[in-house]
Structure formats: C-alpha cells, structure tokens
Amino acid sequence: MKALCWYGTNDVRIARVPDPRILNPRDAIVKVTLTAICGSDLHLLDGFIPTMKRGDILGHEFMGEVVDVGPENTKLKVGDRVVVPFTIACGRCYFCERQLWSACDNSNPNAWMLEELYGFSGSGLFGYSHMMGGYAGGQAEYVRVPFADVGPYKIPDGVSDEQVLFLSDIFPTGYMAAENCGITPGDTIAVWGCGPVGQFCIASAWLLGAGRVIAIDREPERLRMAADRGKAEVIDLTSTNVYEALKDMTGGRGPDACIDAVGLEAHGNTIGDWYDKAKTATMMATDRLGALRQAIHCCRKGGTVSIPGVYGGLLDKMPMGAAFGKGLTMRMGQTHVHRYLPELMQRIQRGEIDPSYVITHRLRLEDAPNAYKTFRDKEDGCIKVVLRP
Amino acid sequence: MNMELTFPEDAREGRVRSNRNLSGFERWASIVAGAGIAAYGVSRLNKNGWLYASIGGLLLRRGATAHCDVYEAFGVNTAGDAGDTRAKLRGPRGVNVLESVTINRSIDELYRFWRNLENLPQFMRHLESVEKVTDTISHWKAKGPAGSVVEWDAEIHNEVPPKLIGWRSLQGADVVSAGSVNFDNAGPGRGTRVTVHLQYSPPGGKVGAKIARLFGRDAETEIREDLRRFKQLIEAGEVPTTAGQPRG
C-alpha cells in the first residue's frame, strides 16, 4: 500500500510499504477513506518530537471502512464505517473506566520511554513517535487499529466523511478545551491560535454557553474564518497589544478563561518569543511558549487557562508567579476522545455544527508531502488539509 | 519468656562469616604467599619493593578475612556453602529487586492466576517454561546468557491465600533465587496492588549484573516490564505490540 512516511526533519515522503495485518486479538484493519494532516503533525515535520524513526508512518486523524477484525473483536464487522480516536485505549483499566481514555495504562508498548520523561506514560497514539507507542499512522491506504472493540465509532447513515472525520481528534480536542474552561453562561473566552483546533474551541465555547468569544492570531485568513464562521471577535496580534485589547474589551477585568490552542511552536514578536526561538534553535530548550505566557498574563483573577496546544518538554520563563498570584486554574492534556464521540456525533446529526467548514484543501494522499509544507508555511490560505487515499 | 537479644558483636561476626567466599586451602595459600611477597618487597626498599609489599599485603588481607573482592565481583564462592539458597542470598549478596503494580482486577483472580506458576512464562519474558512437579515443587527453565538455558527446581515454601506466595530454588540450582508476590486490596474500586520481591544470585555475579545494566537489561527493568505485561494480559487480554506492522 501507499503511506506517508517520516524520514527526518523536513523530510516526509510517500512510500510503498506492506499492508498492515492483525497482530493482536482485539485489532481491526481499516481501509482509510479520508485522513487529515494535524497541526501537531507539523511538530514531527519540524523535528520537535523525539523518538521518531526513519520510515515511521504518520497520521492520527482518519476514518474508513473495516476490512478485517481480530478473533476477540466482537463489536466490529467487516464493512462497518468508522471514525477512529487518535488516542488508543484498552477500555478496561482504572483510567479508561474513569473516562480518562488518553491516560490508558495498557496501550503504549513503549511506556517505559514516557515514564523516563514524564514519570508515568499516557496512552499510545497513532503515528506520533515511539515514546507514544510507535503505532503506524493513518495517512495510508490501510491502518491497523488496536483495541478496535473500544475506539472506532460507527458512523450513522446520513453524515458525510468530511462531517465526521474531525471527530478523530480536533473537534473533541477543541470541545474538551472549552469544557475545561468550566464555562458558565455569559463567560468571556479568549482563544489563542485560530488553526483548526482553535476554530473548534471557538465553536465549542458557544455550544457550552459562552457570552463572548475573542480569537487571537496573526494570519489574516484564520482570523477571517474565526470571525465569519466562528462568530468571534478577533485580535490581530501583529498590529495590536493583545493584553491591552483584551483588558479594554472586558471592562478592565480580563477574560474568564483563556485557551492556548497554539502549543510548543508559538510564533510571536515579544522579547520572550525571540528568547524562546534562540533557545530552541540552539537545543537549549524544547518548547516555545509565547502563547501560553500571554494567556496566563491576560487571564482574569481566579480564571482558567485551558491548554489543548501540545507541549513536549521543559518550559523556560514560565510565568508561574502570575498564575499563582491570580489563583488561576490550569487544565490540559491529550484529549479523551472516546468520552466525547457519542455526544459530538449527535450534535453533528442534529445540525448544530458541521465541522467540515475548516477544510481549505482537499487533496490526494500522494500530494501529502507538499501539503505538509503548504500547511506549515501557511501558504495558499491553508488551514486544514484532508487527503483521500 | 524468651528475651533473646542480638548483640552487636554477634551481628558483626555474622556479617564477616557471610562475607566468606574462600576455601580453607585458598586462605592459607593467600597468607603464605602474601607474607613471602611482602617480605621480599620490604627487603628491596626501592620503587618496585613497595609494589611487591602492597600486593603481599592485599593477599595477606584476603587470607585473613577469607574474603576475595574479585571472587565476589564475579559471583565465585569456594567457601563450600555455594549450594545453599539461604547462604547465597543472605545479607548483601545476590541481586535484590522490589517492584509493584496496581491491577484493575480482584485479589482472588490475580492470586489464582499467579499460583498456577505455569502461567508465569506468559508475561515473564526470560522464562521459557515452568512445569508443575508436585503442588508446591516446580521445574523452571529460563534463557541464560549467550543463548544458554538455565534450569532449576523451586518450591513454594510460604503461602497465604489470597495474599502471599513465597518460593525459593532448591539445592543445586543453576540460578539460586527466592521470591515472593504479595496481593493487597488497593481500596474500593481501585483494584489490587501486586508487589514482587525477588532475590537471585546472578550468573556472572554482581559484575555480570552491572554489565547487564549497561545494556539496559538489569533485573529491576526486567521485573517492571514483566509486571507491566502481567497487568496488560490480565486487564486488556493482550500485550500491546507493533511488531510486524508496516514501515517505510
């Protein structure tokens, strides 16, 4: 089959690889009908995530048709149309039972690697480095899905691939970020980063009862989407002092909750941003945290900072004093996708939201290497790429 | 009432005796040779003389204490108590490992699974097989260094269902070992805490164990990964893997 493989920093290619097969009794094989490039895939392209190996198949947002099931998988049948959570969960451990699916104890074959780094290991992920399990991803014609009696969600009739694909990651990720804000009716929510996750943070904040949503970015077409489709007020950080603007917009109080939908590769113009760029470029730091610093700085007293943006390592110049001084609550983590799938599927079926509006580029799998670069460099108004194998 | 006390002198004597790893013949050979070499060195009174005197002194000490550091490092013992499990594992000898994992299953289920020792090779990667001989005695086969197979008999010598199983190798084992597994209720809805305590005298001695550690296969890591596989097998019904998946 054809698959998008990682060969090093800035080097992803389409390669011919063997078809996947059932390896464990609860596995299934899914023929991918639609897949996407995630903003977090760009961290792999840019070489920010350690423990990648040459030839790893990428992709953790995908859906398709079941073509084979393992002997212990009684839930799925060949022919089922499914969308697959990017977090892999066994469904039977302490954490899965408590709906903390991305903290699954049993799905990461390389758990010891993350234990060295983080103390404990979260769940395995598709196509996202060997410390996250080393599972082959879904930017391919076929993919093996472990614990497929727990993860894959059967798609009801009447909804298109494009409408449900983002249930695999970014829609639940934005939704969980908004839920983590603990929104009470009328709250003002500020969202840093208007990429696809940011767009779903905006949409989800409305769904959960926000009174105002303010979106912050530096790319005109992303701000336009946030305003037009997301109905958010927008701040262009290249021309505006974000802190002053937010203060003015909230009567001097600050947003009730701030969402960092940017993560470890923040681009900004402050002294702190240049400091981060210098340190990460010289391997003296792992993450750039301009967006997070600003979110903490701008948040009102007693407010919440919610972090769906990915961080991987150690953060430098983290304004812990501001977070403490204002008594902030901080919530974060990989998305517990399984928890949100049924509810969000229903919202799509009821017509409350059609997540396909974030798609700007519809391409073939073969186009993936170029699409990665277009997406990273934000050329051609690129916000979200979907690929059809 | 028995009010027996342990006197410090006894404790020190016990430690010295447990350190002993030379046979009587070797002790005296060390003392005689050491004294000779030291006397020769002292009589020379030049730079090489000091070297001979030092070597002689070390040999004298080796003989006097009946303890050889080099033997200890390589797990060699000529003192004649090598076959005895208790002697081999006493005090600082052998490798000592304690690892623990919490499993989302009942204490009874876990106890039953473990008590059937023939199940152990399903998750203990270095074991090839465990065969039941009697209810408490079993025959163990494990992968040794450089593709060899080591075998031994072990007995369950302590058992408190469903909380504790203790076992130890019998006389004449290739790998002298003893171990126990404890099962504790971790609280309502919190599963069972499984704690494994393992002691063994490694092939190749402590130096062998240290070299193994350099290559990432030290005993603690092995047991931790074994327990992880135990948990995965019991909870998820399978051990997660990527072996055999496609790559570019």
Interface residues (C-beta under 8 A of the other chain):
Chain A: M1 A3 C5 Y7 R13 A15 V17 P18 D19 P20 R21 L23 N24 P25 R26 K53 R54 G55 D56 I57 E72 I88 C90 G91 R92 C93 Y94 E97 D105 N106 S107 N108 P109 A111 W112 G124 G133 G134 Y135 A136 A140 R144 P146 F147
Chain B: T102 N104 R190 G191 T221 R224 E225 R228 K231 Q232 E235 A236 G237 E238 V239 P240 T241 T242 A243 G244 Q245 P246 R247 G248
